[in-house]
Amino acid sequence: MLKIKAVARKSLLLCLFALLTLPMTASADEDSLFASIRLYDGIDPADQSEIARRVAEGFLPIMRESEGFVGYYLLPADDKLAAVSLFESPEQAAASNEAARDFVAENLAPLLPNPPTAHEGAVGLNVRGDMMRGLPSSLYASLRVYADFDMTRFDESTEQAKSELVPELLAIDGFFAQYSVATTGSVVVAISIYDSPAAAEANSNAVDFSRGQVAPRSPQVPTGFSSSLAVAALADTADGANLIAREIFASVRVYDGVDPTDRAEIQQLTVEGFLPIMRSSAGFVGYYWMQADDMLAAISLFEMPEQAAAATEAASAFVAETVAMLLPNPPTVVEGAVDVYYAMNEQDILSQSLPSLYAALRLYDNYDLSDRDEAAALVERIFVPQQQEAGGLFSYFTMNDGIDRVAALTVYESAEKALVANTLAAEFVAEYLPGQVTEEPVRINAELGIAALADVGMGANLVVPMGG
């Protein structure tokens, strides 16, 4: 994480939102890429989250430090699990299998009762889409295994896919990546990755292509499955940077009864005392601080729920020792997974020259979470575009505590735009979510006093004291 320093406003905003943006370009003819794919079955579905946690904390650091590392995906589905490692050479891909075996034997053996089916081979088709909307909160993948494939026709299939399938893939809103792997045997593995199940379902062209062109080269019906990615790690091989793209967790603390004249002191104490704690915490992604009138909100973003919960404990200890006299009332605390995540792309950020950023935080109590997934889909499909059309939107996320509380944070370029977000939110809730939302939310609208984001790959933090 970077030390606090003054930088030009455009560079500041680029760094501030770089974590949230994953630019990717079409690359059907890149340098050679090799894959190692391990398929496990017989897994207790209740163990999938624990497996993902151990992989993210223990195995990914091994992969990231491995020579030639390009990418890693973990796909859990019911009693099945697929682990996909991408490397620059076949020797590196093969070595990843050895590393995986050692890690599984030491850390995951009780959770993976059966040995995996392993496939290694060259990636014949490597296409990555343009994900300039920002880092998605989750990715959805489909994996298909074609047995007894006529390998004499693999190159022909690849060239046909490049001319017929790739343009269709790149036109799909939400397409993330496509890999086709020719293994050392007579097996071909195809992996498609999207930013949502809806985007995958919309891709009927890939299904038609598979049925019409791939099936004749493989006499057997393909096996495989689809699921949300539990872990995704990509390497920028040019500079060795890694970006972990998976679900983000948040801790939101809202204080009231705060004396407005104490704002500057609280902000200073937070920058000097609390942010170093956050920056040194495992899995730190971001931190926002805002105050309006007698209310103050602190939002911490982390990679894992345990880390977000630990942030709340750290905040409680810091407040008790340092700012208790300035925060007379205990906070309202919400912790949970981020449901919807949006960030402006970096080209648009660079075109802006802004003196400050403003935020609108809405805290909904007694929220009916029984239809949470449907509500999140509506927000992403309807409400986020409405906010974008209003202009000046920089980032947006919602999260919930899993019980009956939802928090939504919108960051804009101006106070006027932040207030517009509240109006749009009220209209959206009244039209689409009247059954879930039964009470008016607590609202905090303010200029961001502190914004701190982590560059996960390089371990850099940018601390931005803003407007106050």
C-alpha positions as CSV (number, residue, x, y, z in Angstrom):
1,M,0.0,0.0,0.0
2,L,1.3,3.5,-0.9
3,K,2.3,6.0,1.7
4,I,0.2,9.2,2.1
5,K,1.4,11.7,-0.5
6,A,0.0,14.5,-2.7
7,V,-0.5,13.7,-6.3
8,A,-2.2,15.4,-9.2
9,R,-6.0,15.1,-9.1
10,K,-6.3,12.9,-12.3
11,S,-3.6,10.5,-11.1
12,L,-5.3,10.5,-7.7
13,L,-8.6,9.4,-9.1
14,L,-7.0,6.8,-11.3
15,C,-5.3,5.2,-8.4
16,L,-8.4,5.6,-6.2
17,F,-10.5,3.6,-8.6
18,A,-7.9,1.3,-10.2
19,L,-8.7,-1.5,-7.8
20,L,-12.3,-1.4,-8.9
21,T,-11.6,-1.6,-12.6
22,L,-10.4,-4.6,-14.5
23,P,-9.7,-3.6,-18.2
24,M,-9.5,-6.6,-20.5
25,T,-9.1,-6.7,-24.3
26,A,-9.9,-9.4,-26.8
27,S,-6.9,-11.6,-27.3
28,A,-7.6,-14.6,-29.5
29,D,-4.1,-14.8,-30.8
30,E,-1.9,-14.2,-27.7
31,D,1.3,-16.0,-26.9
32,S,1.1,-19.7,-25.9
33,L,-0.9,-20.4,-22.8
34,F,-1.1,-23.7,-20.9
35,A,-3.6,-24.9,-18.5
36,S,-3.8,-27.4,-15.6
37,I,-7.4,-28.5,-14.8
38,R,-8.3,-30.6,-11.7
39,L,-11.8,-31.9,-11.3
40,Y,-12.9,-33.2,-7.9
41,D,-16.2,-35.0,-7.0
42,G,-17.8,-36.4,-3.9
43,I,-17.5,-33.1,-2.0
44,D,-19.9,-32.2,0.8
45,P,-21.6,-29.0,-0.5
46,A,-21.4,-27.6,3.1
47,D,-17.6,-27.7,2.8
48,Q,-17.4,-25.6,-0.4
49,S,-17.0,-22.2,1.4
50,E,-14.3,-23.6,3.7
51,I,-12.4,-25.0,0.7
52,A,-12.6,-21.6,-1.1
53,R,-11.4,-19.8,2.1
54,R,-8.4,-22.2,2.4
55,V,-7.5,-21.9,-1.3
56,A,-7.7,-18.1,-1.2
57,E,-5.6,-17.8,1.9
58,G,-3.2,-20.6,1.4
59,F,-2.9,-21.8,-2.2
60,L,-3.3,-18.5,-4.1
61,P,-0.1,-17.0,-2.6
62,I,1.7,-20.1,-3.9
63,M,0.2,-19.6,-7.4
64,R,1.0,-15.9,-7.4
65,E,4.6,-16.5,-6.7
66,S,5.0,-19.3,-9.3
67,E,6.9,-18.5,-12.4
68,G,4.7,-17.9,-15.4
69,F,1.5,-17.6,-13.5
70,V,-1.3,-16.2,-15.6
71,G,-4.6,-17.0,-13.9
72,Y,-6.5,-19.2,-11.5
73,Y,-10.2,-20.1,-11.2
74,L,-12.1,-22.2,-8.6
75,L,-15.6,-23.4,-9.6
76,P,-17.7,-25.1,-6.9
77,A,-21.0,-26.8,-7.8
78,D,-22.9,-29.1,-5.4
79,D,-20.6,-32.1,-4.8
80,K,-18.1,-31.1,-7.6
81,L,-15.2,-28.7,-7.8
82,A,-13.0,-27.6,-10.6
83,A,-9.6,-25.8,-10.2
84,V,-8.1,-24.2,-13.3
85,S,-4.6,-22.9,-13.4
86,L,-3.2,-20.9,-16.4
87,F,0.5,-20.6,-17.0
88,E,2.9,-19.5,-19.8
89,S,4.5,-22.9,-20.4
90,P,3.6,-26.6,-20.0
91,E,6.3,-27.2,-17.5
92,Q,4.9,-24.4,-15.3
93,A,1.4,-25.8,-15.7
94,A,2.5,-29.3,-14.7
95,A,4.4,-27.9,-11.7
96,S,1.1,-26.3,-10.5
97,N,-0.4,-29.8,-10.3
98,E,2.4,-30.8,-8.0
99,A,1.9,-27.7,-5.8
100,A,-1.8,-28.5,-5.8
101,R,-1.3,-32.1,-4.7
102,D,1.0,-31.0,-1.8
103,F,-1.4,-28.3,-0.7
104,V,-4.4,-30.6,-0.8
105,A,-2.5,-33.3,1.1
106,E,-1.6,-30.9,3.9
107,N,-4.7,-28.6,4.0
108,L,-7.7,-30.1,2.2
109,A,-7.5,-33.9,2.3
110,P,-10.5,-34.4,4.7
111,L,-12.6,-32.1,2.5
112,L,-11.7,-33.7,-0.8
113,P,-12.4,-37.4,-0.3
114,N,-11.7,-38.5,-3.9
115,P,-8.5,-37.9,-6.0
116,P,-9.0,-35.5,-8.9
117,T,-9.2,-36.1,-12.6
118,A,-6.4,-34.0,-14.0
119,H,-6.1,-32.5,-17.5
120,E,-3.1,-30.5,-18.8
121,G,-2.7,-29.0,-22.2
122,A,-2.3,-26.0,-24.5
123,V,-5.0,-23.3,-24.6
124,G,-6.1,-23.2,-28.3
125,L,-8.6,-20.4,-27.8
126,N,-8.0,-17.6,-25.4
127,V,-10.5,-14.7,-25.6
128,R,-11.0,-12.1,-23.0
129,G,-13.8,-9.6,-23.1
130,D,-14.0,-5.9,-22.2
131,M,-15.0,-5.6,-18.6
132,M,-14.6,-1.9,-18.3
133,R,-17.7,-1.5,-16.0
134,G,-15.4,-2.4,-13.1
135,L,-14.6,-5.4,-11.0
136,P,-17.7,-7.5,-10.7
137,S,-18.8,-8.7,-7.3
138,S,-18.9,-12.2,-8.7
139,L,-18.2,-14.2,-11.9
140,Y,-20.1,-17.1,-13.3
141,A,-18.4,-19.9,-15.2
142,S,-19.4,-22.9,-17.3
143,L,-17.0,-25.8,-17.8
144,R,-17.5,-28.5,-20.4
145,V,-15.4,-31.7,-20.9
146,Y,-15.4,-33.3,-24.4
147,A,-14.0,-36.9,-24.3
148,D,-12.6,-38.8,-27.3
149,F,-12.2,-35.6,-29.2
150,D,-10.7,-35.9,-32.7
151,M,-7.5,-34.0,-32.0
152,T,-6.5,-34.0,-35.7
153,R,-9.3,-31.4,-36.1
154,F,-8.6,-29.3,-33.0
155,D,-6.7,-26.6,-34.9
156,E,-9.5,-26.5,-37.4
157,S,-12.1,-26.1,-34.6
158,T,-10.1,-23.3,-33.1
159,E,-9.8,-21.4,-36.3
160,Q,-13.5,-21.8,-37.0
161,A,-14.2,-20.6,-33.5
162,K,-12.1,-17.5,-34.0
163,S,-13.9,-16.5,-37.1
164,E,-17.5,-17.5,-36.1
165,L,-17.7,-17.6,-32.3
166,V,-15.3,-15.0,-31.0
167,P,-17.1,-12.0,-32.6
168,E,-20.4,-13.2,-31.1
169,L,-18.7,-13.6,-27.6
170,L,-17.2,-10.2,-27.7
171,A,-20.6,-8.7,-28.5
172,I,-22.2,-10.1,-25.4
173,D,-22.8,-7.7,-22.5
174,G,-21.1,-9.4,-19.5
175,F,-18.8,-11.8,-21.4
176,F,-15.6,-12.1,-19.4
177,A,-13.4,-14.9,-20.9
178,Q,-13.3,-18.0,-23.0
179,Y,-10.7,-20.8,-22.9
180,S,-10.5,-24.0,-25.0
181,V,-7.9,-26.4,-23.8
182,A,-6.5,-29.4,-25.8
183,T,-5.2,-31.9,-23.2
184,T,-2.4,-34.4,-23.7
185,G,-5.0,-37.1,-24.2
186,S,-8.1,-37.0,-26.4
187,V,-10.0,-34.6,-24.1
188,V,-10.9,-30.9,-24.8
189,V,-12.0,-28.7,-22.0
190,A,-14.0,-25.5,-22.7
191,I,-14.4,-22.8,-20.0
192,S,-16.7,-19.8,-20.4
193,I,-16.8,-17.0,-17.9
194,Y,-19.4,-14.2,-17.5
195,D,-20.3,-11.6,-15.0
196,S,-23.7,-13.2,-14.2
197,P,-25.8,-16.3,-14.9
198,A,-28.0,-14.1,-17.1
199,A,-25.1,-13.2,-19.4
200,A,-24.2,-16.9,-19.7
201,E,-27.8,-17.8,-20.5
202,A,-27.9,-15.1,-23.1
203,N,-25.0,-16.8,-24.9
204,S,-27.1,-19.1,-27.1
205,N,-24.5,-18.6,-29.9
206,A,-21.8,-20.5,-28.0
207,V,-24.2,-23.3,-27.3
208,D,-25.3,-23.5,-30.9
209,F,-21.6,-23.5,-32.0
210,S,-20.8,-26.3,-29.6
211,R,-23.6,-28.4,-30.8
212,G,-23.1,-27.7,-34.5
213,Q,-19.3,-27.6,-34.8
214,V,-17.7,-29.3,-31.7
215,A,-20.1,-32.2,-31.2
216,P,-19.2,-33.9,-34.5
217,R,-15.6,-34.0,-33.4
218,S,-16.5,-35.6,-30.1
219,P,-18.9,-38.6,-30.2
220,Q,-19.8,-38.4,-26.5
221,V,-22.1,-35.9,-24.8
222,P,-19.9,-33.4,-22.9
223,T,-19.9,-33.5,-19.1
224,G,-19.4,-30.5,-16.8
225,F,-21.2,-27.9,-14.8
226,S,-21.8,-24.2,-14.2
227,S,-21.4,-22.2,-11.1
228,S,-20.4,-18.9,-9.6
229,L,-16.6,-18.6,-9.2
230,A,-15.5,-18.9,-5.6
231,V,-12.1,-17.6,-6.3
232,A,-10.6,-15.9,-9.4
233,A,-7.0,-14.6,-9.6
234,L,-5.5,-12.9,-12.7
235,A,-1.9,-12.0,-13.2
236,D,-0.7,-9.0,-15.2
237,T,2.3,-10.9,-16.6
238,A,3.9,-7.6,-17.8
239,D,4.7,-6.4,-14.3
240,G,3.8,-9.3,-12.1
241,A,0.8,-7.7,-10.5
242,N,-2.1,-9.9,-9.3
243,L,-5.7,-9.0,-8.9
244,I,-8.0,-11.2,-6.8
245,A,-11.6,-10.9,-8.2
246,R,-14.1,-12.5,-5.9
247,E,-16.9,-11.5,-3.6
248,I,-16.3,-8.5,-1.4
249,F,-17.5,-8.1,2.2
250,A,-18.3,-4.9,4.0
251,S,-18.5,-3.5,7.5
252,V,-20.6,-0.4,7.9
253,R,-20.6,1.6,11.2
254,V,-23.0,4.5,11.6
255,Y,-22.7,6.9,14.6
256,D,-25.1,9.6,15.6
257,G,-25.1,12.4,18.2
258,V,-21.6,13.5,17.0
259,D,-20.7,17.2,17.5
260,P,-20.1,18.7,14.0
261,T,-17.3,20.8,15.5
262,D,-15.4,17.6,16.3
263,R,-15.3,16.5,12.6
264,A,-11.8,17.7,11.8
265,E,-10.3,16.1,15.0
266,I,-12.1,12.8,14.3
267,Q,-10.9,12.8,10.7
268,Q,-7.3,13.5,11.8
269,L,-7.3,10.8,14.4
270,T,-8.7,8.3,11.9
271,V,-6.1,9.1,9.3
272,E,-3.2,9.0,11.7
273,G,-4.4,6.1,14.0
274,F,-7.1,3.9,12.4
275,L,-6.1,3.8,8.7
276,P,-2.7,2.2,9.5
277,I,-4.6,-0.5,11.3
278,M,-6.8,-1.0,8.2
279,R,-3.8,-0.9,5.8
280,S,-2.0,-3.6,7.7
281,S,-5.1,-5.9,8.0
282,A,-5.3,-9.0,5.9
283,G,-7.6,-8.7,2.9
284,F,-8.1,-4.9,3.1
285,V,-9.9,-3.6,0.0
286,G,-11.1,-0.1,0.9
287,Y,-12.3,2.4,3.5
288,Y,-14.7,5.3,3.3
289,W,-15.4,8.0,6.0
290,M,-18.1,10.5,5.8
291,Q,-19.9,12.9,8.1
292,A,-23.1,15.0,7.8
293,D,-24.4,17.1,10.6
294,D,-24.4,14.9,13.7
295,M,-24.0,11.6,11.9
296,L,-20.8,9.8,10.9
297,A,-20.4,6.7,8.7
298,A,-17.3,4.5,8.3
299,I,-17.3,1.8,5.6
300,S,-14.6,-0.9,5.5
301,L,-14.3,-3.3,2.5
302,F,-12.5,-6.6,2.8
303,E,-12.0,-9.8,0.8
304,M,-13.5,-12.2,3.4
305,P,-16.3,-12.0,5.9
306,E,-13.9,-12.9,8.8
307,Q,-11.7,-10.0,7.8
308,A,-14.7,-7.6,7.7
309,A,-15.8,-8.8,11.1
310,A,-12.3,-8.3,12.4
311,A,-12.4,-4.7,11.1
312,T,-15.4,-4.0,13.3
313,E,-13.5,-5.3,16.3
314,A,-10.5,-3.2,15.4
315,A,-12.8,-0.1,15.0
316,S,-14.4,-0.8,18.4
317,A,-11.0,-1.0,20.1
318,F,-9.7,2.2,18.3
319,V,-12.9,4.1,19.3
320,A,-12.7,3.0,22.9
321,E,-9.0,4.1,23.2
322,T,-8.9,7.2,21.0
323,V,-12.2,8.9,20.1
324,A,-14.7,7.6,22.7
325,M,-15.3,11.1,24.0
326,L,-16.1,12.4,20.5
327,L,-18.5,9.6,19.7
328,P,-21.0,9.6,22.5
329,N,-23.3,6.8,21.2
330,P,-22.5,3.2,20.1
331,P,-22.7,2.7,16.4
332,T,-25.3,0.8,14.3
333,V,-23.2,-2.0,12.7
334,V,-24.0,-3.8,9.4
335,E,-21.7,-6.6,8.1
336,G,-22.2,-8.7,5.0
337,A,-21.4,-9.6,1.4
338,V,-21.6,-6.9,-1.3
339,D,-24.5,-7.7,-3.6
340,V,-24.0,-5.2,-6.4
341,Y,-20.8,-3.5,-7.3
342,Y,-20.0,-0.8,-9.9
343,A,-17.1,1.5,-10.6
344,M,-16.5,4.0,-13.4
345,N,-13.9,2.9,-15.9
346,E,-10.5,4.5,-15.8
347,Q,-10.7,6.2,-19.1
348,D,-13.7,8.2,-17.9
349,I,-12.0,8.9,-14.6
350,L,-9.0,10.3,-16.4
351,S,-11.2,12.7,-18.4
352,Q,-12.5,14.2,-15.1
353,S,-11.0,17.0,-13.1
354,L,-12.8,17.0,-9.7
355,P,-12.2,18.9,-6.5
356,S,-13.9,16.3,-4.3
357,L,-16.2,13.3,-4.2
358,Y,-19.6,13.0,-2.5
359,A,-21.5,10.0,-1.2
360,A,-25.0,9.0,-0.3
361,L,-25.4,6.2,2.2
362,R,-28.8,4.7,2.8
363,L,-29.4,2.2,5.7
364,Y,-32.6,0.2,5.4
365,D,-34.0,-1.6,8.6
366,N,-36.6,-4.4,8.7
367,Y,-35.7,-5.3,5.1
368,D,-37.3,-8.5,3.8
369,L,-34.2,-10.5,2.5
370,S,-36.2,-13.5,1.4
371,D,-36.0,-12.4,-2.3
372,R,-32.5,-10.9,-2.0
373,D,-31.1,-12.4,-5.2
374,E,-34.0,-11.1,-7.2
375,A,-33.8,-7.7,-5.7
376,A,-30.0,-7.5,-6.4
377,A,-30.7,-8.5,-10.0
378,L,-33.3,-5.7,-10.3
379,V,-30.8,-3.2,-8.8
380,E,-28.1,-4.2,-11.2
381,R,-30.4,-4.3,-14.3
382,I,-32.5,-1.2,-13.6
383,F,-31.2,1.0,-10.8
384,V,-27.5,1.1,-11.6
385,P,-28.2,2.2,-15.2
386,Q,-30.5,4.9,-13.9
387,Q,-27.7,6.2,-11.7
388,Q,-25.3,6.1,-14.6
389,E,-27.7,8.0,-16.8
390,A,-28.0,10.7,-14.1
391,G,-24.3,11.4,-14.7
392,G,-21.3,11.7,-12.4
393,L,-21.5,8.2,-10.9
394,F,-18.2,6.8,-9.7
395,S,-19.0,3.8,-7.6
396,Y,-21.9,2.0,-6.0
397,F,-22.5,-1.1,-3.9
398,T,-25.2,-2.6,-1.7
399,M,-24.7,-5.1,1.1
400,N,-26.8,-6.8,3.8
401,D,-26.4,-8.4,7.2
402,G,-28.2,-11.6,6.3
403,I,-31.1,-10.8,8.7
404,D,-33.1,-7.7,8.0
405,R,-30.7,-4.8,7.2
406,V,-29.4,-3.4,3.9
407,A,-26.8,-0.6,3.3
408,A,-26.3,1.1,0.0
409,L,-23.4,3.5,-0.8
410,T,-23.3,5.7,-3.9
411,V,-20.2,7.9,-4.7
412,Y,-20.7,10.8,-7.1
413,E,-18.7,13.8,-8.4
414,S,-20.9,16.4,-6.7
415,A,-23.3,16.9,-3.8
416,E,-26.2,17.5,-6.2
417,K,-25.6,14.2,-7.9
418,A,-25.4,12.4,-4.6
419,L,-28.8,13.9,-3.6
420,V,-30.2,12.7,-6.9
421,A,-29.2,9.2,-6.0
422,N,-31.6,9.3,-3.0
423,T,-34.4,10.5,-5.1
424,L,-33.8,7.7,-7.7
425,A,-33.5,5.2,-4.9
426,A,-36.9,6.2,-3.4
427,E,-38.6,6.0,-6.8
428,F,-36.9,2.6,-7.5
429,V,-37.9,1.1,-4.2
430,A,-41.5,2.4,-4.5
431,E,-41.9,0.8,-7.9
432,Y,-39.9,-2.4,-7.7
433,L,-39.3,-3.3,-4.0
434,P,-42.4,-2.1,-2.1
435,G,-42.7,-5.5,-0.3
436,Q,-39.1,-5.7,0.8
437,V,-38.7,-2.2,2.1
438,T,-41.3,-1.2,4.7
439,E,-39.5,1.8,6.3
440,E,-37.8,4.9,5.2
441,P,-34.0,4.5,5.3
442,V,-31.6,6.4,7.4
443,R,-29.8,8.7,5.0
444,I,-26.3,10.3,5.2
445,N,-25.3,12.6,2.4
446,A,-21.8,14.2,2.6
447,E,-18.5,14.9,1.0
448,L,-16.1,12.0,1.5
449,G,-13.7,13.0,4.3
450,I,-11.4,10.0,3.7
451,A,-11.2,7.5,0.9
452,A,-8.6,4.7,1.1
453,L,-8.4,1.8,-1.4
454,A,-5.9,-1.1,-1.6
455,D,-4.2,-2.3,-4.7
456,V,-4.5,-6.0,-3.7
457,G,-1.9,-7.2,-6.1
458,M,1.0,-4.9,-5.4
459,G,0.1,-4.4,-1.7
460,A,-0.3,-0.7,-2.1
461,N,-2.7,1.6,-0.2
462,L,-3.7,5.1,-1.4
463,V,-5.0,7.3,1.4
464,V,-6.9,10.3,0.2
465,P,-8.0,12.9,2.7
466,M,-10.7,14.6,0.8
467,G,-12.4,17.9,1.2
468,G,-12.1,18.6,4.9
